[in-house]
Amino acid sequence: MHDLWNKLRVKATYYYGKIYPVVKSYLILYYKKLRNSEFLKKSYLFLKEYTLLYYSNTRKFTLKWFEVFRNSKFYKILSSAYKRCTAGFYRWIDSLAFEHFSIYLSLLVLINLIMLWLILSQVLYAKNTWEGDKKFRITQGQNVSDVIDGLKSNQLIKSKFLFKVVLKLSGKDDKIIARRYVLKSGMSNLDILNALTDKSMIQSERFTIREGYRINQIGKLAEAKLQLSAEKFLAEAGNDSLISVLGLKGKVSNLEGFLFPDTYFIPSDMDEKDLVQMLFAEFLKKVIKNKEVGDIIKQNNRDLLRIITLASIIQGETSLVNEMPIIAGVYTNRLKKHMKLEADPTVQYALPDGWKQRLKYDDLKIESLYNTYKHYGLPPGPINNPGLDAIKAAINPDKNDFLFFVATGNGGHKFSATYKEHLKAVEEYRKRMKEKTAQ
């Protein structure tokens, strides 16, 4: 049955392909002849004349009938009755309103007040809900429209129009304060506006920068904790006027190494520029104006950039305060002997993908002035922001004969005066790491 159906379908397709073009050409030819024929033209004119005549006669008949109806007694009776009923109804309404004018006026006022209250309650007191507390920041230079757009895009308000109404009613549109906010779920438009304009709401947030943080790390931390822009922070950290204070203009491109690591309490109205200035001012206070540090630098005519650069390498190598002067002594000895520093933290700083926990051999080949495996001497500038202990160690390195050191695997380092001793220490470290992995 299936085969028979397929054969029929094939034959039908064949005949369709043969017959269809012939029929199509015949229909086209017939249509062209018909379109140009006198019969079609006469038919069109007849229909046109008949339509116009029908419309004209119908209109005349309708107007004539309406005129007869208007002059009839029935129409006059209906018209008179309608006028009497309408006049009586209005007289009744007027008398009723006059007799109870005070009542109706009171009701009208009450209804309007209720409507006004319902509208205002929606505008002022309707709650905006979201999950948990939300952080929101207003920056210097933002206008009212920018603030409202920000509130809407962060889903803190339901309607920009209603919030604008609240602003206009309150007269606080010029009193919004640029700072960071934490807004709680369930706040109404009025609550949010009061928060944005309340000077007593300015609070400080604890902000800790660890020793050895690079400026890009500080920028990311400021973005996460303080809702500041990491990009703007980095731009402000390249401020030439601040670099000039140190006499380093043209020598460094940013304040890497000169933003002091510490715990700060940041006011909610502080921006990126203020934050950079605060961290830099703390460096000047704790280092340059510190008698134990700054006076030694000045008295001994020491190069500030070299000291902070060396301190940043020391900070990158260890967080143990007791080891810092020893490591400073190692690098001082290598510099005196014109040896490459071969410091891993300098390579980590040079890597384009950022800091690696563990370097590979290929990483040591990276072409960069910061790669102390390829270039002699110190790198062009600091590789992080060192703490005061690392800076003190760079100023007063331990006097020793060590030229090498390697991690012990227990948080400290093993120091060696000869390469042979160093290789032995490296072997001990590898053995210890294998034992730890096996466990």
C-alpha positions as CSV (number, residue, x, y, z in Angstrom):
1,M,0.0,0.0,0.0
2,H,2.8,2.3,0.9
3,D,4.6,1.6,-2.5
4,L,1.4,2.3,-4.4
5,W,0.9,5.6,-2.6
6,N,4.5,6.6,-3.4
7,K,4.0,5.8,-7.1
8,L,0.8,7.9,-7.2
9,R,2.6,10.8,-5.5
10,V,5.4,10.7,-8.0
11,K,3.0,10.6,-11.0
12,A,0.9,13.5,-9.5
13,T,4.1,15.5,-9.1
14,Y,5.1,14.8,-12.7
15,Y,1.7,15.9,-14.2
16,Y,1.6,18.9,-11.9
17,G,4.9,20.0,-13.2
18,K,3.7,19.6,-16.8
19,I,0.2,21.1,-16.5
20,Y,0.8,24.0,-14.1
21,P,3.0,26.2,-16.4
22,V,0.5,25.8,-19.2
23,V,-2.5,26.8,-17.0
24,K,-0.5,29.7,-15.5
25,S,0.4,31.1,-18.9
26,Y,-3.2,30.8,-20.1
27,L,-4.5,32.6,-17.1
28,I,-2.0,35.5,-17.4
29,L,-2.9,35.9,-21.1
30,Y,-6.7,35.9,-20.3
31,Y,-6.2,38.4,-17.5
32,K,-4.3,40.8,-19.8
33,K,-7.1,40.6,-22.5
34,L,-9.8,41.1,-19.8
35,R,-8.1,44.1,-18.3
36,N,-8.0,45.9,-21.7
37,S,-11.5,44.8,-22.8
38,E,-14.4,47.2,-23.3
39,F,-16.6,45.0,-21.2
40,L,-14.5,45.6,-18.0
41,K,-14.5,49.4,-18.6
42,K,-18.2,49.5,-19.1
43,S,-18.8,47.4,-16.0
44,Y,-16.7,49.7,-13.9
45,L,-18.6,52.9,-15.1
46,F,-21.9,51.2,-14.5
47,L,-21.1,50.3,-10.9
48,K,-19.7,53.8,-10.2
49,E,-22.9,55.5,-11.6
50,Y,-25.2,53.1,-9.7
51,T,-23.3,53.7,-6.4
52,L,-23.5,57.5,-6.7
53,L,-27.2,57.3,-7.6
54,Y,-28.0,55.0,-4.7
55,Y,-26.2,57.2,-2.2
56,S,-27.9,60.4,-3.5
57,N,-31.4,58.8,-3.4
58,T,-30.9,57.3,0.1
59,R,-29.7,60.7,1.5
60,K,-32.7,62.5,0.0
61,F,-35.1,60.0,1.4
62,T,-33.6,60.1,4.9
63,L,-33.6,63.9,5.1
64,K,-37.2,64.0,3.9
65,W,-38.3,61.4,6.4
66,F,-36.6,63.3,9.3
67,E,-38.3,66.6,8.3
68,V,-41.7,64.9,8.3
69,F,-40.9,63.4,11.8
70,R,-39.9,66.8,13.2
71,N,-43.1,68.4,12.1
72,S,-45.3,65.6,13.6
73,K,-47.3,65.9,16.8
74,F,-45.6,62.9,18.3
75,Y,-42.1,64.6,18.1
76,K,-43.5,67.8,19.7
77,I,-45.1,65.8,22.6
78,L,-41.8,63.9,23.2
79,S,-39.7,67.1,23.1
80,S,-42.0,68.9,25.5
81,A,-42.0,66.0,28.0
82,Y,-38.2,65.8,28.0
83,K,-37.8,69.5,28.7
84,R,-40.3,69.4,31.6
85,C,-38.6,66.4,33.2
86,T,-35.1,67.8,32.8
87,A,-36.1,71.2,34.3
88,G,-37.9,69.5,37.3
89,F,-34.9,67.3,38.0
90,Y,-32.4,70.2,38.1
91,R,-34.8,72.3,40.3
92,W,-35.0,69.3,42.8
93,I,-31.2,68.9,42.8
94,D,-30.7,72.7,43.4
95,S,-33.2,72.8,46.3
96,L,-31.7,69.7,47.9
97,A,-28.1,71.1,47.6
98,F,-29.2,74.5,49.0
99,E,-30.9,73.0,52.0
100,H,-28.0,70.7,52.9
101,F,-25.1,72.8,51.5
102,S,-22.9,72.6,54.6
103,I,-23.3,68.8,54.7
104,Y,-22.4,68.3,51.1
105,L,-19.5,70.7,51.3
106,S,-18.1,68.8,54.3
107,L,-18.5,65.5,52.5
108,L,-16.8,66.9,49.4
109,V,-13.8,68.2,51.5
110,L,-13.6,64.9,53.4
111,I,-13.6,62.9,50.2
112,N,-10.8,65.1,48.8
113,L,-8.8,64.8,51.9
114,I,-9.1,61.0,51.9
115,M,-8.0,60.9,48.2
116,L,-5.1,63.2,49.0
117,W,-4.0,61.1,51.9
118,L,-4.2,57.9,49.9
119,I,-2.0,59.5,47.2
120,L,0.5,60.9,49.7
121,S,0.7,57.6,51.6
122,Q,1.7,55.9,48.3
123,V,4.2,58.6,47.5
124,L,5.7,59.1,50.9
125,Y,5.2,55.9,53.0
126,A,4.9,53.0,50.5
127,K,7.7,50.5,51.4
128,N,10.5,49.6,49.0
129,T,11.6,46.1,49.6
130,W,14.8,44.2,48.6
131,E,16.9,41.4,50.0
132,G,19.1,42.3,52.9
133,D,20.9,45.6,53.3
134,K,22.1,47.4,50.1
135,K,25.1,49.7,49.7
136,F,24.6,52.8,47.7
137,R,27.1,55.6,46.9
138,I,26.6,59.2,45.7
139,T,29.8,60.8,44.3
140,Q,30.7,64.4,44.1
141,G,29.3,66.2,41.1
142,Q,26.3,63.9,40.7
143,N,23.0,65.9,40.1
144,V,19.6,64.9,41.4
145,S,18.7,63.1,38.2
146,D,21.8,60.9,38.5
147,V,21.0,60.1,42.1
148,I,17.4,59.1,41.2
149,D,18.6,57.0,38.2
150,G,21.1,55.3,40.5
151,L,18.4,54.5,43.1
152,K,16.1,53.1,40.4
153,S,18.9,51.0,38.7
154,N,19.8,49.5,42.1
155,Q,16.1,48.7,42.6
156,L,16.0,50.8,45.8
157,I,12.9,52.7,44.6
158,K,9.9,51.6,42.5
159,S,9.2,54.8,40.6
160,K,11.5,57.7,39.7
161,F,8.5,60.0,39.2
162,L,7.1,59.4,42.8
163,F,10.6,59.9,44.3
164,K,10.8,63.2,42.4
165,V,7.5,64.2,43.9
166,V,8.8,63.5,47.4
167,L,11.9,65.6,46.6
168,K,9.7,68.6,45.5
169,L,7.4,68.3,48.5
170,S,10.2,68.1,51.0
171,G,12.3,70.9,49.4
172,K,15.5,68.8,50.0
173,D,16.6,68.4,46.4
174,D,19.7,70.6,47.0
175,K,20.6,68.9,50.4
176,I,21.6,65.5,49.2
177,I,25.0,64.6,50.6
178,A,27.7,62.8,48.5
179,R,28.9,59.8,50.5
180,R,28.3,56.0,51.0
181,Y,25.1,54.7,52.4
182,V,23.7,51.4,53.7
183,L,20.0,51.3,53.0
184,K,17.7,48.7,54.8
185,S,14.9,46.8,53.1
186,G,11.4,48.3,53.8
187,M,12.5,51.9,53.7
188,S,9.9,54.3,52.2
189,N,10.7,57.0,49.7
190,L,10.6,59.5,52.6
191,D,12.9,57.3,54.7
192,I,15.5,57.1,51.8
193,L,15.4,60.8,51.2
194,N,15.9,61.5,55.0
195,A,18.9,59.2,54.9
196,L,20.4,60.9,51.9
197,T,20.1,64.3,53.5
198,D,20.9,63.6,57.2
199,K,24.4,64.8,58.1
200,S,24.3,62.8,61.3
201,M,24.3,59.7,59.2
202,I,27.9,60.2,58.2
203,Q,29.8,57.2,59.7
204,S,33.3,55.8,59.5
205,E,34.1,52.3,58.2
206,R,37.1,50.3,59.3
207,F,39.5,49.8,56.4
208,T,42.6,47.7,56.8
209,I,45.5,47.6,54.4
210,R,47.9,44.8,55.0
211,E,51.7,45.2,54.7
212,G,52.8,44.2,51.2
213,Y,49.5,45.2,49.4
214,R,50.1,46.5,45.9
215,I,48.1,49.6,44.8
216,N,45.8,47.6,42.5
217,Q,45.0,45.4,45.6
218,I,44.2,48.5,47.6
219,G,42.0,49.8,44.8
220,K,40.0,46.5,44.6
221,L,39.7,46.5,48.4
222,A,38.4,50.1,48.4
223,E,35.9,49.1,45.7
224,A,34.6,46.1,47.7
225,K,34.6,47.7,51.1
226,L,34.0,51.4,50.5
227,Q,32.1,51.4,47.2
228,L,34.8,53.5,45.6
229,S,36.1,53.0,42.0
230,A,39.3,51.0,41.7
231,E,40.0,52.7,38.4
232,K,39.6,56.2,39.8
233,F,41.8,55.2,42.8
234,L,44.6,54.0,40.5
235,A,44.3,57.3,38.5
236,E,44.6,59.3,41.7
237,A,47.6,57.2,42.9
238,G,49.4,58.5,39.8
239,N,48.9,62.1,40.8
240,D,52.1,64.0,39.8
241,S,51.6,66.7,42.6
242,L,51.9,64.0,45.3
243,I,54.8,62.3,43.6
244,S,56.5,65.7,43.4
245,V,56.3,66.0,47.2
246,L,58.8,63.1,47.4
247,G,61.0,64.6,44.7
248,L,60.3,61.5,42.5
249,K,58.5,63.1,39.6
250,G,59.7,61.4,36.4
251,K,61.2,58.5,38.4
252,V,58.0,56.7,39.3
253,S,54.6,56.6,37.6
254,N,52.5,56.2,40.7
255,L,52.6,56.0,44.5
256,E,53.4,52.3,44.7
257,G,55.3,51.9,47.9
258,F,54.3,55.2,49.4
259,L,50.7,54.4,50.6
260,F,51.2,53.4,54.2
261,P,49.6,50.0,55.2
262,D,47.5,50.4,58.4
263,T,44.0,50.3,59.8
264,Y,42.0,53.4,58.9
265,F,38.5,54.6,59.7
266,I,37.1,56.1,56.5
267,P,34.3,58.6,56.6
268,S,31.4,57.7,54.4
269,D,31.7,61.0,52.4
270,M,35.4,60.3,51.4
271,D,36.1,59.8,47.7
272,E,39.1,58.2,45.8
273,K,41.2,61.3,45.9
274,D,40.7,61.8,49.6
275,L,41.6,58.2,50.3
276,V,44.9,58.4,48.3
277,Q,45.8,61.6,50.1
278,M,45.0,60.0,53.5
279,L,47.2,57.0,52.8
280,F,50.0,59.2,51.4
281,A,49.8,61.6,54.4
282,E,50.1,58.6,56.7
283,F,53.3,57.5,54.9
284,L,54.8,61.0,55.3
285,K,53.8,61.0,59.0
286,K,55.1,57.4,59.8
287,V,58.1,57.4,57.6
288,I,59.4,60.8,56.5
289,K,58.6,62.6,59.7
290,N,59.6,59.6,61.9
291,K,62.8,60.5,63.7
292,E,63.9,56.8,63.7
293,V,63.5,56.5,60.0
294,G,63.2,59.9,58.2
295,D,66.1,61.5,60.1
296,I,68.5,58.6,59.2
297,I,67.5,58.9,55.6
298,K,68.2,62.7,55.6
299,Q,71.4,62.6,57.7
300,N,73.0,59.8,55.7
301,N,71.9,61.2,52.3
302,R,70.1,58.0,51.6
303,D,68.1,57.5,48.4
304,L,64.4,57.2,49.5
305,L,63.4,55.4,46.3
306,R,66.1,52.7,46.8
307,I,65.2,52.2,50.4
308,I,61.4,51.8,49.8
309,T,62.1,49.5,46.8
310,L,64.4,47.3,48.9
311,A,61.9,47.4,51.7
312,S,59.1,46.2,49.3
313,I,61.2,43.2,48.2
314,I,61.9,42.3,51.9
315,Q,58.1,42.6,52.6
316,G,57.4,40.4,49.7
317,E,59.8,37.7,51.0
318,T,58.6,37.5,54.6
319,S,56.1,38.7,57.2
320,L,58.4,37.6,60.0
321,V,59.8,40.8,61.6
322,N,62.9,39.0,63.0
323,E,63.9,37.8,59.6
324,M,63.6,41.2,57.8
325,P,67.0,42.6,58.8
326,I,68.7,39.3,57.8
327,I,67.0,39.3,54.3
328,A,68.0,43.0,54.0
329,G,71.6,41.9,54.7
330,V,71.4,39.2,52.1
331,Y,70.3,41.6,49.3
332,T,72.8,44.3,50.5
333,N,75.6,41.7,50.2
334,R,74.5,40.6,46.7
335,L,74.3,44.3,45.5
336,K,77.8,44.9,46.8
337,K,79.1,41.8,45.0
338,H,77.3,42.9,41.8
339,M,75.2,39.7,41.9
340,K,71.6,39.5,40.5
341,L,69.1,39.7,43.4
342,E,67.0,36.8,41.9
343,A,64.1,37.8,44.2
344,D,60.9,35.9,43.4
345,P,58.5,38.8,44.5
346,T,60.0,41.0,41.7
347,V,59.0,38.3,39.1
348,Q,55.6,38.0,40.6
349,Y,55.1,41.8,40.3
350,A,56.2,41.6,36.6
351,L,53.8,38.9,35.6
352,P,51.0,40.3,33.4
353,D,48.4,38.0,35.0
354,G,49.2,39.1,38.5
355,W,50.6,37.4,41.6
356,K,51.3,33.7,41.5
357,Q,51.5,31.6,44.7
358,R,54.2,29.4,43.1
359,L,56.5,30.4,40.2
360,K,57.5,28.2,37.4
361,Y,60.8,28.1,35.6
362,D,59.4,29.8,32.5
363,D,58.1,32.7,34.7
364,L,61.7,33.6,35.5
365,K,62.4,34.3,31.8
366,I,59.8,37.1,31.6
367,E,61.2,40.2,30.0
368,S,60.7,43.1,32.4
369,L,62.9,45.6,34.2
370,Y,61.3,44.3,37.4
371,N,62.7,40.7,36.8
372,T,65.7,40.6,39.0
373,Y,66.6,37.1,37.6
374,K,67.4,38.9,34.3
375,H,68.6,42.3,35.4
376,Y,71.2,43.5,37.9
377,G,70.5,45.8,40.7
378,L,67.1,46.9,42.2
379,P,64.0,47.1,40.0
380,P,62.8,50.6,38.9
381,G,60.5,51.1,41.9
382,P,58.7,49.4,44.8
383,I,56.7,46.3,44.1
384,N,54.3,46.8,47.0
385,N,53.6,49.0,49.9
386,P,55.9,47.9,52.7
387,G,55.3,48.3,56.4
388,L,57.4,50.2,58.9
389,D,59.4,47.1,60.0
390,A,60.5,46.3,56.4
391,I,61.5,49.9,55.9
392,K,63.6,49.9,59.1
393,A,65.2,46.7,58.0
394,A,66.1,48.3,54.6
395,I,67.7,51.2,56.4
396,N,69.6,49.1,59.0
397,P,70.3,45.7,57.3
398,D,71.9,43.0,59.4
399,K,75.7,42.6,58.9
400,N,76.2,39.0,57.8
401,D,77.8,36.9,55.2
402,F,74.7,35.3,53.8
403,L,74.1,35.4,50.0
404,F,71.2,32.9,49.7
405,F,68.1,31.8,51.5
406,V,65.3,29.3,50.9
407,A,62.0,28.6,52.6
408,T,62.0,26.0,55.4
409,G,58.4,25.0,54.8
410,N,57.5,26.1,58.4
411,G,57.1,29.8,57.7
412,G,60.7,30.8,58.0
413,H,63.9,30.7,55.9
414,K,67.2,28.9,55.9
415,F,70.1,31.3,55.1
416,S,73.4,30.3,53.5
417,A,76.8,32.0,52.9
418,T,77.8,29.6,50.0
419,Y,76.0,28.2,47.0
420,K,76.9,24.6,48.2
421,E,75.2,25.3,51.5
422,H,72.3,26.7,49.7
423,L,71.8,23.7,47.5
424,K,71.8,21.5,50.6
425,A,69.1,23.7,52.1
426,V,67.1,23.5,48.9
427,E,67.3,19.7,48.9
428,E,66.2,19.6,52.6
429,Y,63.2,21.9,51.7
430,R,62.1,19.6,48.8
431,K,62.4,16.5,51.0
432,R,60.3,18.1,53.6
433,M,57.6,19.1,51.1
434,K,57.5,15.5,49.7
435,E,56.9,14.2,53.3
436,K,54.1,16.7,53.8
437,T,52.5,15.8,50.5
438,A,52.7,12.1,51.4
439,Q,51.0,12.7,54.7
